[in-house]
Amino acid sequence: MSIKKTLLFILIINCISVSYAQIPIGSFQDHLPYNGFQSIAVTPERVYAASNYSLLFYDKNDGSLNTLSKVEGLSETLISKIFYEPNSDYLVVAYQNANLDFIKNNQLKNVADIKNKTITGDKTINNFLSHNDLLYVVCSFGIVTVDLKTLLIRDTWYTQNGNLRYEVNEMAVFENSFYLATDKGVFYSDCGNPALADFSTWQHVPELGNSKFTIIQPFNNKLYLVKNGLQEQDTVITFHNNSWEYNTQIHPQMIRSLNVSDNELLLGAWSYIEIYDTAENSIYYASWEEQRLWHDARDAHFDGQTIWVADNNNGLVQIFRQWGSSKVLTADGPYSTAAFKMDCQKGVLALAPGAVNSVWNNSYIPPNLSFYSNYQWTNILQKDFPVLSNSYDITTVAVNPRNTNDIYAGIFRTGLAKYSQGKLIEIFNRDNSPLHSGDTLEAAVSGLSFDEYGNLWIATSYSTTPLTVLKSDGTWQSFTLAPYIAGNAKAVGQIVTDSRNFKWITLPRDNTIIVFDDNNTISNLSDDNITRVDMNVAANIETSSVNCVAEDKKGQIWIGANQGIKVIYNPANIFAGTAHPQNILLEQINYVQNLFEFEEVTALAVDEANRKWVGTAKSGVFLISEDGSDELLHFTEDNSPLFSDKILDICINDENGEVFFATLSGLISYRGTATIGKENFDEVLVFPNPVRETYHGTIAVSGLMDNSFCKIADASGSLLWQGYANGGELTWDGKDFYGNRVATGVYFVFSSDQSGKEKNVAKILFIK
């Protein structure tokens, strides 16, 4: 047995509360949905609800809502079950990979024995039972016992006879015997059986056959079991006085949980809850049809006169029995963890939750648009707009930089949707625009990009006119991109408009890039330029898949491919045929290596310091220097709160330096050190200020002009440190030239622009 790590949770409200705020430099923040929960645990002071990715908890003392995710110290994402053990006061968090976290007194201890154990087949943790200072972990392969005093593994019972395996769903103690509800019937054994690890010593209940049983719960000297039925019609069976009987007083449908408190039995079904007394009389009933607060309940628990329901669609439902009222508790976040593409303009981030599959067809993810502004999420849901009822997959988004209230979304095979002020305004398709795909009314919009003149360029897959522009005056123009796209069978991916007004368009299934220039005369087709980029003519590594394109601050074009990165250093010559993608060579000891030669690069973003954020398919996120020669940061699942090592997209809020990573398991952000430079020094801000003795992180001076030169001096004028801003932000570790933390006092930050004409002085109060 091994406890891999012990983490201290510092549950500071302004760090993990339901309302987001600016995070310190070098810190992560999750952007996860808190509207769907599967499991509940009630403690004396808190109520926890688990989503697949994180925890929401309600503090009974002050009524506050807070969240816990991998950012705050949880060991994993993908939670399968939570459980509160009252005698030890542990909150137990189980993950889908069988990892376990034990939380008590704001300390977390990780027990990874089951996760690390080599077991053939599934290791899912389905439930828990505590009995006589032991925690019985109910796994798909059997039972693992954990000593609650030491958190050491005591024993493992494999539920297998020969080649026949039994998946255990829940476990109970009744009349001094253990009972197991499995996928092939019910088994029992005396608690004192010295050979419990030998499943051949367990007895099968023949009266119950080999049906699947999901729940088992003792109540009032009876044992209640739930048997899965056909068409989601469950059956309740009771065991009493050595007799198994079908229960005719309880008529359930899709039972998700049974829980007991004193002399009451709480039944949680998918659309209602019901409480029974010891005579099995129904004494309380609440349904979705009555309250419209939930319709996919996964768990329900007693908490005195309050009932808590985990609903998979709406949130944590709090029901007040004595008043017959209820409410839904959620935290701020996007609607789902689906995060395919993003766009950010002037502090407004839009999130595309759809996707396409490997052959560039629909993945059938509902088109629920989410956008983030002023540290709050807004969700525009499909269910509120009937016109979207048969739509799927928002695969691309664009925020209008001239009016960030307007957000455009490409809905694959539905068209172009315009949202404004948090509402769906219009959908453009074959009926009311040139957009189309094939011979149907569909328009598989797959790429969007605004140019500097306010025109929206649109890439459409499977179209005879794959490039279309919605001009700033509301008129349209379409382009065939001939001869490089002929017919209507091409999948078209990302479109990027660069500083020269060139459009770089990826063809994901053809492993190429098309470059288009309208010569700033959109309506005059005769002077257009178009070319195909040969990805391999001047490179060391052959590219077979183009995934992403980005322009850096020097106008160079960076391309992420199936093997590494390629750069076009002179893209102005692309139509002359003299500009070609090249690999970046890194000199190592005794050999030369191509940058990211063994990585599939899936996402690229350029910050205001011209550094490159690189997302990969299997190795997380890298921050590399301006020319790619130095690795500055590397985030993975193992060394950071990053939710997944598979990165789908990266987007930067240049206003505050926040870098957003769309991962396979949800959205997370990191506060970087580069922001957009300001036109003057009118908005200079030092954070934190004052710098207290307990703070040892990075100090930021933001609102500076681009690449400002800064000097930090004490009150006597002695120079302690100097450096250049990354774009519009200077970062300082609070130490002098010699690495010593500065003493208590007031310090001055003298800043000047690159010409030396504009200057500013800011103050920092430092407490050592």
N, C-alpha and C positions, 0 to 999 in steps of 0.2 A: 504494500500500500504506500502511496506517496501523496503528500499534499504539496502540489506544485508551487502554489503561491498564496500569500496572504496579503490582501489589499485593504487599505483603510479608506472607507467612503467618507468624504467630507461633504455632507449633504447640505450645501449652502443653497438657499432658496434661489438667489439670483444666478446660480450656475445651472440648476437643473429644474427650475420651475417651468410651468406650462407656458409662460410667455417668454419668447426669445428676446435676447438683447445682444449687444455687441460683445464678442468674446475676446479674451486677451490674445495677444500675438503668440503663436506657437501652440494654441489650444484647438481641440476638436469640438464640434457640436453635431449632435445627430439631428436629422430631419426625417423622422419616421412617423408613420400614421399611428394615431392613438384612438381609432374609431372601431377597432375590431379586436375582441379578446376571446380567449379560449379557456382560461383557467383562473380561479380565484383562490386567495388564501386570506383568511381573516385572523388578525392578531389582536391583542388587547388594545394596541394604540393605532394600528393602521389596517387598511384594507388594500391588498395588492391584487391587481389584475394583470394577467400576462397576455400580451400579443405574441405573435410568432417571433418578434424581434426585440422586445423590450418590456419593461414593467411600468405601469402607472400605479401610483399609490395615493390613497386618500388618508390624510392625517386627521384622526378623530378629535384631537385636542384643539386644533385651530381651523379645521375645515379646508386646509390647503390641498392642492393637487400637485404632485411632483412626479418626475419620471426618472427611471434608471435604465441605462442601456450599456453597451460596451464602452461608451465614452466615459461613463462614471465608474467603470471598473468591473462590470459583469464579464465573465470569461469568454462568452461566445455570443453569437446571435442564434436564431432558430431555436426558440424555447418550446419545449413540448408539454411541460407540466410544472406547476408550483404547488407547494404543500407547506403548511405550518404545523410544527410539532410543539405542542404547548409545554411539555415537561422540560425540554432542553431550550425552548424559546428560539429554535432555529427556523428561519424561512429557508426552505430548500427549493432551489431552482434547477430543473432538469432540462437538458438540451437534447436536440434530436440525435446528436452523435453520442449520447449517453454520458456526457460530462455532467458533473454536479457541482453547484455552488451552495455553500452553507453560510447564511448571513445572520449575524447576531450582534447587537450593540454596535452597529455601523461598521463591523468588521466582516470581511468575506474570506472564507477558506475554500479553496478549490480541491475537490477530490476527483481525480481523473482516472482512477483505476479501471472502471468499467469501459470508459472511452478507449483506454490504451490496451485493454485486454484483447488478445486475438481470439475472436469468436466467429465461427462461420455463420453467415446469415445476418439478419436484422438485430440491432441492439437497442431498439427504441424503448424508452422508459414510459410506461403507460400509467403508472399510479404509485402510491405509497401507502404503507400501513406502519404505524408505530405501536410497539407492544413490548413491555418489560425492558425498557432502555435500549431497545434495538429498533432501527429503522429498516423496514422490509421494502426494498426497491423492486417494484413489479416491472419486470422487463419482458420483452417479447420472447426471450429465450428461457426465462425462468425467474428466480428470485435471488437477489443479492442482499445479504444482511450487513448493516453498518452499525457499529457500536457508537451510540450517540455521545458517549463521554470522550472517546478518543478519535472518532471519525475514522477508525480502522475497519477494513473489510473483515467480517467474521467468517462468512461462508457464502458459497454459491450453489444454488440448487438448479440444475438443468432439468427442464420439463420435457424429457425426451425418453421414449422407449424404443430401442432399436433405431430404425430409420424414421420413426414417426415423431414429429415434434408438435408441441402444443404451445400456442402463443397465449400468455397470461395477460388478461385485461385488468383484473382487479383481484384483491385478496382481502379476506376478513377472518376474524377470530370469533367463533361461536361455539359455546358449550365445550370449551377447552379443546377445540379442534381448529386447525387451519382449513379454510376453504378457498379454492382457486376457481375463478370464472375464466374459462379459456375459450378459444375458438372452436373447440371440439368437445364441449361438455363441461361438467363441474367435477372437481376432484377434491378429496379431503384426506386429512391425516391428523392423528392425535398430536397435540403440541409437544408432548414428551417423546415422540418418536425419535430415537437416536440416529435413525437413518433417513432423515428428511431429505438429504441430498441425493438419495437414491429414489428416483421417481417411480420405480417399480413397486415401492412400498406404499404408494398413495392409492386410495380407493376411488374408483370412478362411480358416479351416481347413475345407475342404470335407468332410473325413472326419467331422467332428463335427456337421455340420448346423447347424440353428438352435435347438438346445435351450438351456435355461437352465443355465449353469454358475455355481456359487456360490463355489467354492474352487479355488485354483491354488497349488501348492507344489513347488519343486524339492527333490529328495532323492536322493543317491547317483547323480548323473549321469542322473537321470530327472526328468521333469516329471509331477507327479500332479495330476489334475483331478477335481473332484466334479461330476457331472451330476445335477440334480434329476430324480427319477423320479415316476411316478404313485403315488398313495397313500403318499407320503412314503418311497418306496423309492429311495434314491440309488444311483448307480453310480460306481465309480472307474475312470478311464481314465489310462493312462500313455503318455508320449511318450519314446521311446528309439531311438537309431540311425535317426532320421527316420521312425519308424513309430509310429502311434497304435494302441493295443491296449486292449481291455477287460481290466481286471485281475480275474483269477479267484481270486486268493489272498486278497483282502480282500473280505469280504462285509458291507458296512456297511448301516445303516439310519438315516436322518435324521442325516447327518454335519453337525456344527456347526463343526468346526475341524480343521486339520492343522498341526502344528508340528514343527520339527526341532531336535534337539540332538545334536551330534557325529554318531554313527552310528546314531541312532535316530529313528524317525518316530512321533509321538504322534497318534493319531486320537481325537477327542472326538465321540462320538455322543450322542443325547439321553438314553440310559439306561446308557451304559457308556463306558469308555475302553479303548484297546488300544494297546500299543507293539510296533512291528515293528523288526527289525534290517535290515541292508542286503540280506539275501536274502529279505526280506518274510516272515520267520518271526515268528509271534506269540510275544513273549517276556514279556509281562505283560498281564493282563486284570483289570479290576475293573468290576463292574456294580451297578446299583441293586438288583437282585434279591438279590445277595449281601450288600450292606452297608446297604441301606435308608437311605442318606444323601442320595441325590438321585434325581430321575427326570425332570428337564427341564434337562439340562446345556446351556449355551449356548457355553461356551468352555473350553479346557483348555490348560495350559502346563507345560513342564518347569521345574524349579528344582533342578538337581543330582539327588539321589535322591528329591526330593519332587515330587509332581504336584499342581497346583492346578486345581480345577474350579469354574467359576462356574455354580451351579445357580439356576434362576429361581424356585424354590419354597422352598428351605431355607436357602441361604446360600453361603458360600465353603467349599468342601470341600478339606481338606488330606489328601493320601494319602502315606503313608510306604512307599515301595516295598520297602525292605529288611525291614520288619517285617510288611508286609501289613495294616497298620492305617490308620485314617483318623478324622478328626473334622470337625465342622462349626463354622465360625466365623461369628458374627453379632454385631451390636451391638444395644443396647437400642432399642426403638422400637415404634410401633404396627404392626399386621400389614400394613396397606396404606396408600396415600396417600389412599384414599377417605375423605372427611370431610364429611359432610352436615350433621349437627347435633351439638351438644355440651351437656353439663350439668356443672356443677362445684359441689360442696357440701363445705365444710370441708376443702378441699385435695384432694379426690378428683375427677378429671375423667374423664367417660365420653364415648366417641366413637362416634357412629353412622356406619358406613361405607356405608350404602345410599343410595338416591336414588329419586325418582320422575321419570318423564319429563314432557314438556310437557303431556300429557293425563292426568296423574296415574295412570299405571299403572306396573308394576314396571320397574326398570332392570336387574334380574337380577344384582345384586352380592351375593356370598356373605355370609351374616350372621355375620361374624367380629367379635365385640365386643372392643374394646380400652379399657382404662382405665389411668389414670396416678395413682399415689399414692406419696408419699415418694420422688419423683424417679425412679421406676421404672415401666416399662410392663408390663402383664399382658395377654396375648391369650387369649381363650377362643374356640377355633376350631370351625367347623362340623363338620370331619371327626371330632372327638372325641365328637360327640353325634348318633347316627343319627336322632333325632327331627327334626333340622334338615336332613336330606338333601335335601328338596325345598323348602327355604325360601330366600327372597331378600330383601335390602333391609331392614336396620335403619334406619328413617327417623327415629326419635326415641328419646331416652334420658332417664332421670331417676334421679339418685342420691338415695336416701332420706336426708334431712338428719338424721333421728333415729338412723339406723344406716347409715353410709356403706359398710358391707360389702355392703349390698343395693342392687343396681342393676337397674332395670327397662328393658326395651327393647321398643319397638314394632316388630314385624316385619311389613311390609306384606303382607297376605293370609295371614299365619300366626297372628297373635295377639300377646298380651303375654307376653314371656319374663321370668322372674325369675332373676337370677344372685345368688349369695351365696358369699363366700369363694373367688372365682375359678372357680365351677362353675355350670353351668346347673341350676337347681333344679326349675322347672316352667314349662309353657306353658299360658296361659289362652286358650281359644277357645270356640267354640259348644258344645263338648261339656261343658265344666266351668265356664262362666261366661256372663253375658249378652252377651258380645262376639260380634258377628257382622257380616257384610257380605253383603247380598243374600240369596239363598236357598241359599247354599252353606255349607260348614263354615268358610269363610275369615273372617278378621277383619282388615281392613286398618287396623291401628292406626297413626295418623299424628301424634298429639300426646299428650304426657304432662306433668303438672304436679302437684307436691305442694302442699297447702295447709298452713297453720300448725298444723293439728290432726293432721297425719300421714295424711290421706286422699289417695289417688292418683287424680287426675282424668284420664280417658282419652278422647281424641277418636278416633273411628273413621269412616273414609270409607265411603260407599255403604251406610249402615246406616239402618234405621228408628229406631234409638236411637243417634244419633251421639255423645252424651255419656254416659259411664258413670263411676262412681266405685267404686274398691275402698277401702272404709273401713278405718280402722286396726284395727278388730276383725275384719277378714277377710270381712265381708259386702259385698254388692254393691247398687247402685241405678243404674237407667238413666233417661235423659231423652230425650224426642223432639225438644226444641227447636222444637216447633210454635209458631206457624205459619211460622217462617222457614226451617225445613228440613222439607219434606214429601216423603214417599216415601223411596226409598233410593238416589237417583242423585247425591247431593252429595259432592264431594271436600272433606274437612275437613282443615285444616292445623294450624297452631300453636295451642296453648292456654297461656295465661298466667294464673296466679292472682295477683291483686294484694293489697295490704295491707288492702283492704276485704272480701276473700274473694270478689270478683267474678271470674268466669271470662271472659276475652277470647279468643274463638275465631275464627280466620280461615277464610274460605271462599275458597281461592285461585282457583277457577274462576268464582266469582260476584263476585269483587272487593269483598268486604264483610267486616265483622266482626260477630259475634253476641256480645252480653254477657248472661251468665246469673248470677243470684244465687239461691242456695237459702235465703237468710235464716237461715243456720246451722241449718237444720232439714232435713237431707238427706232423711229419710224422709217428710216432709210435703210433698207436691207442690202442695198448694193455695195455699201462700204464696210460691211461686217467682216471680221476676221475670225477664223476658226481653225484649230489645229488639235492634233492628238499628241499627248505626251508619251514619248517612248521611255518607259520606266527603266529599261535595262541597257540602253546603248552606251552609257558612260559610267555604269555602276559596277561594283565588285560582286554584288549579290543580286541574283535574279529575283525579281518581285513577281509573285503570282496572285497577290491580293492587295488592293489599295483600300485602306480603312478610313483614313482621315487626312485632312489638309488644313494648314494654318499658315498665316502670314505673320512674320515677326516684325519688330519695330524698324528694321533696316530694309523691309520690303522683300526679304527672302522668303521663299515658299518651302515650308517643311511638310513632308509627307510621311505618314505612318503606314507601314506595310506589314505583310505577314512575317517578314524577317527584317526587323530594324527600321531605321529612319533614313530617308533620302532628302537632300536639300537641293533646290534650284537657286543658285546664288545670283544669277542674272536674269530674272524672269521677264524683264522688259524686252529681252531678245527672243522670247518664246516663239513668236510668229516668224522670226527669221531663221528658225531651225538651229540656232547656235546655243540654246539654253537646254541643259539636260540635267535630270536628277542624278546626284552623286551621293555615295555613302560617305559618312564622316569617319575618318580613320583615327584611331586612338593608339598611340605608341605605348606598348607595354614592354616589360623586360624581355629582350631578345625576340620580340615579334610585334606585329601590327594587327590590331583587331578592328573590325567594323563596329560602330556604335549600335548597341542592341541587336547584334548579329543573331543572337539565339532567342530573341523575344518577339512575339507578335505585338505590335504597337496598335492599340485600338483607339486612343484619344490623344489629342495634342491641344495645349493652350499656352499662350504667351503672356507673361505678366508684364507689369509696367517697367520692370528692370531688364526686360528682354530675355529673361530666363524662360526655359521651357519646362512645363509640367507635362509629363509623359505617362499615359495610362497603358497598361498591358493586359493581355488576356489571362495571364497566370501569375504574375509577379508583382501585382500592386501598382503603386505610383512612384515615379521618380521626379525629382526636381534637378535639372541639369543647368549648367552655366550657359551664358549667352551663345557660345560657339559649340556647346555640347561636349567640351573636353573634360569637364569636371562634374562629378556627381555630388550634389549638395544635400539632398535628402532622399530617403527611400522608405516608403511606408508599405507595410504588409499587414496581413491579418495577425501575424505573430508578434510584431514589434510595435503595433499601434492599435488604436480603436477601429481601424478600417474594417468595414463589415465583410468585405470579400476581396480577394486578390484579382477578381475579374472586373475590369473597369470598362464601362460602356461609354462614358463621356466625362469631360472635364470642362468646367466653366468658371470664370473669374469675375467677381464683382470688383471692378477697378476702383470703385469709390472707397472701399474700406479694406481691400486686399484679401477678402474671404474667397477661398478656392473651394468649389463644390465638386465632389466626386460622385458620379452616378455609378454605383456598383451593382452587381448582380443581386445583392441583398438589401438594397436601399440606398438612400442619399445621405451623405455625411459631408461636413465642411471643415476646413482648416483655415485658421487666420494666418495668412501669409504676411510678408514684410514689404510688399510693393503695392503702392496705390498710384492713381493717376495724379500727375502734377497739376497744381492750380495755377491760375493766371497771375495771382498775387499772393501775399501773405496774410490776407484778411481772415482766414479761417484756421490759423495754426492752433493745434490742440495737443496737450501732453496727456498721455494716459499710461498708467494711473498717475494721479497727482492729488494729494501727496503720495510719495512712495514710502509705504510703512515698513517697519522692521521685519514684518512677517512675509513681505513680498520679495521674491528672489527671481522673478521672471523678467521678460523683456519689457523695456520702457519704450514707448512709441511716441514720436513727435510727428503728427500728421498734419495735412493741410499745407504742406510746403510746395514751393514751385519745383518744377521738374529738375531732378538731379542736383538739388541744392547742396552747397558745401556748408557743413555745420561744425561749429566748435562749442565744446562744453567747458565752462570755466566756473571757478568758485567765486565767492563774494569779493575776494581780494584781487581777482583778475587772473589768477594762475590757470593756465590751460591744463585740463585733465584728460581730454579725449577729443578726437575729431574724426569726421568721416563724411561720406556722401549719402544722400537720400536715395532709396530705391524708388524712382519715380517721384512721388510726393510724400514719402514717409521715411523718416530716419528711425533706426532701431539702435538701442543702447542697452548694455547689460548692467549698467550701474557701477561699472568699475573704471579705474583710471588706466593710464598707459601700462602700468605695471601689474595689472590684474587684481588690484586691491579694491574692495568695496568702499565707496566714498563715505565720508563721515556725515553725521547729521548736519543739515544746513540748507541754505537756499543756493541753487545753482542756476546758471544762465546758459541758454542755448542760443548762440549767435548763428543766424542763417543768412546766406546770400545766394542769389540766383547765379546762373552760369556766367552772366556778364559782369556780375559784381555791383550792378546798379541798384537792384532791389534787395533790401535787407530787413531782418526781423530779429527781435529778441524775445524769447519765451523763458519763463521761470519754472523751476521744479523744486518743490520742497521735499527733501530727502531725510528720512528718519532711519538711522542705523540701528 
